[in-house]
Amino acid sequence: MIAIVVGMMMVSACSDDDKHVEDSEHPLLELFRSLDWGNGTCFVFGHKTPDVDAVTSSMAYAKLMRKLGYNCEARVSSSMNKETHYIAERLGFQLPEMMTSVAPGTRLIVTDHGEYEQSVEGAREAIILQLIDHHSECDMPEETIPYIRRELLGSTCTIIYNIYHELGIAIEDETARLLLAGIVSDTRNLTKPATTDADRVALDACVAQLHLEDEIADIAAQMKDMSMNYDEMTDEAIFLFDYKDYQIDIYKIGIASLDTFEDKMEDLINRMLAVMPSILTKKNRDMVFAKVDNLVANTDPATAEEMPSYKTGSYFLYYGDGAKEIAESIFGPSLREGVTFSEESVGRKVIVERMTELLSQ
């Protein structure tokens, strides 16, 4: 049985009522009971080079599975970024342990991705029981995964918020903190183009439950600043700060997503162009790209929520055989070798969709 959900569902609030679900006949609970859980631990992973949403979605979903009686633990497959460490300390939750690979036959649930290139080493030989994601791309064989939940929302944590409510399970404060962190990060406090009404509902509800109305603007501002804090990092580490691998048709592609302020843009672009050849070799890619968005500084945290996070436009860097043609097909003529520009602020999800259209022709 395969359950694939596309679209979005809206609910109204985080409930404090503890609704017992053990005896419920909800179809989703019956599906979970039918899964081949095995005798060991099922590990829940977000994608490699995890951002906040990848980490907190895996943690929140593992907590849900444990509530339902399944032995699930969240793990990360590579080191976590400064933004993730900041918000964990700010909101007071413990981050998962690292597990860089899994043995054949390990039971997995994957969140915030659906591609082997982005998953923990060994995922191809593992048994994937569930996939919870807010992206459209996926190369994991959907016919072999019993439960797939894909909704094109701003954050995977919003999907998990919805699942809690559909099952009538109360969202505890610790889980609300995890969901809030993922939504604020991935939607940049509801300002990114991919943000939906469902994200707004989920975030507002968790903010209200945690009584953070007076703090959320500052939390979001500090998270944004930490997401661009490249101090004491090598150029390679900066490029890989928010980087994902993709297999599109026969091509191995890597795409980084970075943010900076206008006065630092030229320096960052030059540094990333210089490091891209070595990234291409180390990552065994045919082409590598980097999207660099120009942000407005938060001068006053009290008004940060009212300020636009993104200035119009994205710089798009490219390197590798055929990369120029792809970049210019998507964004137009190069400003200079290795750099195109789009007046439209384009997310990585949209970029991957456009690349897939071009390379699959």
C-alpha positions in Angstrom: 0.0 0.0 0.0 1.4 3.4 -1.0 0.0 6.6 0.3 1.1 9.7 -1.6 -0.3 13.1 -0.6 0.3 16.1 -2.7 -1.0 19.6 -1.8 -1.6 21.1 1.6 -4.0 20.8 4.5 -4.7 23.5 7.0 -5.5 23.2 10.7 -6.2 25.8 13.2 -4.2 25.4 16.4 -1.8 23.4 18.6 -4.0 21.4 20.9 -3.1 20.7 24.5 -5.8 18.0 24.7 -4.2 14.5 25.0 -6.2 12.4 22.6 -5.4 8.8 22.9 -4.9 7.1 19.5 -4.0 3.6 20.5 -7.5 2.2 19.7 -8.1 4.6 16.8 -8.9 3.2 13.4 -7.5 6.1 11.5 -6.3 4.7 8.1 -2.8 6.2 8.6 -2.4 4.4 11.9 -3.4 1.1 10.3 -0.9 1.8 7.6 1.8 2.4 10.2 0.9 -0.9 11.9 1.3 -2.8 8.7 4.9 -1.6 8.1 7.9 -4.0 8.4 9.5 -2.4 11.4 11.9 -5.3 12.1 13.4 -5.9 15.5 15.9 -3.0 15.7 15.8 0.7 15.7 14.3 2.6 12.8 16.4 5.8 12.2 15.0 9.0 10.9 17.3 11.2 8.8 17.0 14.5 7.1 19.4 15.3 4.2 23.1 15.5 4.2 24.7 18.9 5.2 21.4 19.3 7.2 19.7 22.7 7.7 17.4 23.4 10.6 14.3 21.9 8.8 16.2 18.7 8.0 17.2 18.3 11.6 14.1 19.3 13.5 11.7 17.5 11.1 13.6 14.3 11.7 13.4 14.9 15.5 9.7 15.8 15.5 8.8 12.9 13.3 10.8 10.4 15.4 9.0 11.7 18.5 5.6 11.1 16.8 6.6 7.5 15.8 7.7 6.8 19.4 4.3 8.1 20.7 2.7 5.5 18.4 4.9 2.8 19.9 7.6 2.4 17.3 11.4 2.3 18.1 12.5 5.4 16.1 15.5 7.7 16.7 16.6 10.8 14.8 20.1 11.0 13.5 22.2 13.4 11.3 24.5 12.1 8.6 26.9 15.1 8.6 27.7 18.1 10.8 25.1 20.7 11.5 25.3 24.4 10.7 25.6 27.4 13.0 22.0 28.3 12.7 20.9 24.9 13.9 23.2 25.0 16.9 22.0 28.6 17.7 18.3 27.7 17.7 18.8 24.5 19.7 20.5 26.5 22.4 18.0 29.4 22.2 14.9 27.1 22.5 16.5 24.5 24.6 16.5 21.2 22.7 19.2 18.6 22.3 20.5 17.8 18.8 20.7 14.3 17.4 23.8 12.2 17.3 25.7 11.7 14.1 25.6 8.5 12.1 27.5 8.8 8.8 26.3 5.5 7.3 23.8 2.6 7.8 24.1 -1.1 7.3 22.1 -2.9 4.6 18.6 -3.7 5.8 18.5 -0.9 8.3 14.9 0.6 8.6 14.8 4.2 7.6 12.4 7.1 7.5 13.7 10.1 5.5 12.5 13.7 5.9 13.1 16.9 3.9 14.5 15.0 0.9 13.7 12.2 -1.5 17.0 11.6 -3.3 19.7 9.0 -2.6 22.4 11.6 -3.4 21.3 13.6 -0.4 20.6 10.7 2.0 22.8 8.9 4.5 25.4 6.6 3.0 23.9 3.1 2.7 20.4 4.3 2.0 20.2 2.4 -1.3 20.6 -0.9 0.6 18.3 0.1 3.5 14.6 -0.4 3.9 12.9 2.9 3.6 9.5 2.8 5.4 8.4 6.4 5.0 9.3 9.6 3.1 8.1 13.0 4.4 9.2 15.9 2.2 8.2 19.3 0.8 10.2 19.1 -2.4 9.0 17.8 -5.8 12.2 16.0 -6.9 12.6 12.4 -5.9 14.7 9.5 -7.2 14.0 7.0 -4.4 11.7 4.3 -5.9 8.2 5.4 -4.7 6.7 2.0 -5.5 8.8 0.4 -2.7 8.2 3.0 0.0 4.9 2.2 1.9 4.1 5.7 3.0 5.1 8.9 1.1 3.9 12.3 2.2 4.9 15.1 -0.1 3.4 18.5 0.1 4.8 21.5 -1.6 4.9 23.7 1.5 7.5 26.0 2.8 8.8 23.6 5.4 8.8 19.8 6.1 7.9 20.7 9.7 4.6 22.1 8.5 3.7 18.7 7.1 4.6 17.0 10.4 2.5 19.6 12.2 -0.4 18.6 10.0 0.1 14.9 10.6 0.0 15.3 14.4 -3.4 17.0 14.0 -4.8 14.6 11.5 -4.1 11.8 14.0 -5.4 13.9 16.9 -2.1 13.7 18.8 -1.3 16.7 21.1 1.8 18.6 20.2 3.9 18.9 23.3 6.0 22.0 23.9 9.3 20.4 23.0 7.8 19.3 19.7 6.4 22.7 19.1 9.9 24.2 19.6 11.2 21.8 16.9 8.5 22.6 14.5 8.8 26.4 15.1 12.5 26.2 14.4 12.1 24.4 11.1 9.4 26.6 9.8 11.1 29.9 10.7 14.3 28.7 9.1 13.0 27.2 5.9 10.5 30.0 5.2 12.8 32.7 6.6 10.0 33.7 9.0 7.3 33.4 6.4 9.0 35.7 3.9 10.3 33.2 1.2 8.3 32.8 -2.0 7.5 29.2 -1.2 5.7 30.1 2.0 2.1 29.0 2.1 -1.0 29.6 4.3 -0.4 26.2 5.9 3.1 27.4 7.1 1.6 30.5 8.6 -1.1 28.6 10.4 1.4 26.1 11.9 3.9 28.8 12.9 1.4 31.1 14.4 -0.1 28.2 16.5 3.3 27.1 17.8 4.3 30.7 18.6 1.1 31.1 20.6 1.5 27.7 22.4 5.0 28.6 23.5 4.1 32.2 24.3 6.8 33.6 22.0 4.9 36.4 20.5 7.3 39.0 21.9 10.4 37.0 20.9 9.7 35.6 17.5 11.0 38.6 15.5 14.3 38.5 17.4 14.5 34.7 17.1 14.0 35.0 13.3 16.5 37.8 12.9 19.2 36.0 14.9 18.6 32.8 12.9 19.0 34.7 9.6 22.2 36.3 10.8 23.6 32.9 11.9 22.7 31.4 8.5 25.1 33.9 7.0 27.8 33.7 9.6 30.7 32.4 7.7 33.4 33.6 10.2 36.4 31.3 10.6 35.1 29.0 7.8 37.1 28.0 4.7 35.7 28.8 1.3 35.0 25.1 0.8 33.0 25.0 4.0 31.0 28.1 3.0 30.1 26.5 -0.3 29.0 23.3 1.4 27.2 25.2 4.2 23.8 24.6 2.5 24.7 22.3 -0.4 22.8 19.4 -2.0 23.7 16.8 -4.6 21.3 15.7 -7.4 21.3 13.1 -10.1 19.3 14.6 -13.0 19.1 12.3 -16.0 22.7 11.2 -16.6 24.2 14.3 -14.9 25.6 14.6 -11.4 24.9 18.1 -10.2 25.6 20.0 -7.0 23.8 23.1 -6.0 24.7 25.4 -3.1 22.4 28.0 -1.6 23.9 31.0 0.1 22.8 34.4 1.5 24.8 37.5 2.1 24.5 41.3 2.3 25.0 43.6 -0.6 28.3 45.0 0.6 29.7 41.5 0.9 28.3 40.1 -2.4 31.2 40.7 -4.7 33.7 39.2 -2.3 31.6 36.1 -1.7 30.9 35.5 -5.4 34.7 35.7 -6.2 35.5 33.3 -3.4 32.8 30.8 -4.5 33.9 30.9 -8.1 37.5 30.2 -7.0 36.5 27.1 -5.0 34.0 25.6 -7.4 36.6 23.6 -9.5 37.8 21.8 -6.4 34.2 21.2 -5.2 33.4 19.6 -8.6 36.3 17.2 -8.3 35.8 16.3 -4.6 32.1 15.8 -5.0 32.5 13.9 -8.3 30.0 16.2 -10.0 29.6 17.0 -13.7 28.5 20.5 -12.9 28.2 22.7 -9.8 26.1 25.8 -9.1 25.5 28.2 -6.3 22.6 30.5 -5.8 23.5 33.6 -3.8 20.7 35.8 -2.5 21.1 39.4 -1.5 19.6 40.1 1.9 18.5 43.2 3.7 20.1 43.7 7.1 17.9 43.6 10.2 18.9 46.9 11.8 16.2 46.7 14.5 15.1 43.3 15.7 11.8 44.8 16.9 10.8 45.6 13.4 12.5 42.7 11.6 9.3 40.8 11.1 7.9 43.7 9.1 11.0 44.0 6.9 11.4 42.1 3.6 14.1 39.4 4.0 15.1 39.2 0.3 15.9 41.9 -2.1 14.7 41.2 -5.6 17.0 38.9 -7.5 19.4 36.0 -7.1 23.0 35.6 -8.5 23.5 32.2 -9.9 27.1 30.9 -10.2 28.1 28.0 -12.5 31.0 25.7 -13.3 31.6 22.6 -15.4 31.0 21.4 -18.9 27.5 22.5 -20.0 26.9 24.5 -16.9 26.9 27.8 -18.7 24.3 26.7 -21.2 22.0 25.5 -18.4 22.5 28.7 -16.3 21.8 31.0 -19.2 18.8 29.0 -20.4 17.3 29.4 -16.9 18.4 32.9 -16.0 19.6 34.7 -19.2 23.0 36.0 -20.4 25.9 35.9 -18.0 27.0 39.1 -16.3 30.5 37.8 -16.5 32.0 34.4 -16.9 30.5 32.1 -14.2 27.7 34.4 -13.1 24.2 35.0 -14.2 21.5 37.0 -12.5 17.7 36.8 -12.1 15.5 39.6 -11.0 13.2 36.9 -9.7 14.2 35.5 -6.4 14.2 31.8 -7.3 14.4 29.0 -4.8 16.5 25.9 -5.2 13.4 23.7 -5.7 12.4 25.8 -8.7 15.9 25.7 -10.1 16.0 21.9 -9.9 12.6 21.7 -11.6 13.9 23.9 -14.5 17.1 21.9 -14.8 15.2 18.7 -14.9 13.1 20.0 -17.8 16.2 21.1 -19.7 18.3 17.9 -19.1 15.5 15.4 -19.6 14.6 16.6 -23.1 
